[in-house]
């Protein structure tokens, strides 16, 4: 009887995590889609080489042209990104048996989530200093979260080697960012489009990281759920 109850509890947990993984995957795709969609509703033709992504979040352009609809879509995507980032790193924290690592991942998730949401809540044209601070806060939280998550892979559908590869990919992205920053600040490369490229490669890295991990979690929990159902089928038929 106790074994049957334990299996039921385990099955409910697997189903709960699977639903969360599916929701996370949908949110990751939706956030990327909303940002991409905002580029087409921008009042003027959006230019990848000359516009920062944050230009989509401006409530009005420099010449006074209103940008309310696009800013709402883009900033909503950032708030959604903040929520999903916070919940994911908190989830990874729960996957660790080491309390210090759990606490670090929880802290990183909350900091990164608040930072990303803050970027959307405080558009650059309304609160430039707060917007910039939120950008750096989010970046710091994400950096810590990605590194710390490598130590919490149990039940995530990923392996330590895969997480180490993501860290290596992140280090490579940062090296490219710093190289471009050095060349830009020393007038060896033009500020435009170098600055825009720097921003976009970092954003692209994190979106790919979240997409990979969310789909891996969904596939693993879906497979686990199917295995639990197949294991319980003979017992149900015997009853």
C-alpha positions, 0 to 999 in steps of 0.5 A: 500500500505504501509503495502504491502511494509513493508511486502516486506521489512520484507520478504527481510530481513528475506530471507537475514538473512536466507541465512547468517544463511545457509552460517554460518552453512556451514562454521562451518561444513566446518571449522571442516571438514577441521581440521579433514581432515588435520589430515589425510594428516599430514606427520606423523600419527597424535596423539591426545594425543601427538600433539597439533592442531597447529602442523597441521599448521606448514609449516615444522616439527621439522625434516625438513619434509615439511607440506605445503599442510596440513598447508594450509588446517588447516590455511585456516580453522582458517582464515575461523573460524575468519571470521565466528566468527567476522560476527556472533558476529557482527550479534548478536550485531545487535540483541541488542537494547542497544548500549553499548552491540552492541558495545561490541559484535562488538568489541568482534567479531572483536578481536576474528576474527582477533585473530583466523585468526592470528593463521592461518596466523602466524604458530607457526614455523614461528612466535611463539610469534605472534602465541601465542599472537593471541591465547590469543587474540582470547580466550579473544574475544570469552569469552567476545562474548559468555557472551555478546551474552546472552543479545542479543537473539532477532531474533537469534532463541535462548533463554536467558535460552539456552545462560545461559546454554552455559555460564554455559557449558563454565564456566565448560570447563574453570574450567576443563582447570584451574584444569588441568593447576594447576595439570600440572604446579605442576607436578601432571600430565604429560605435555603430554597429559594434555596440548593437552587435555586442548587445544582440550576441549576449541576448541571443546566447541567453535565449538559446540557453533557455530554449535548450534547457526548457526543451531538454527538461520537457523531453526528460519529464515527458519520457519519465511520465510515460515510463511511470504510466507504463509501469503502473499499467500492469498494477491497475489491470491486476486491480 
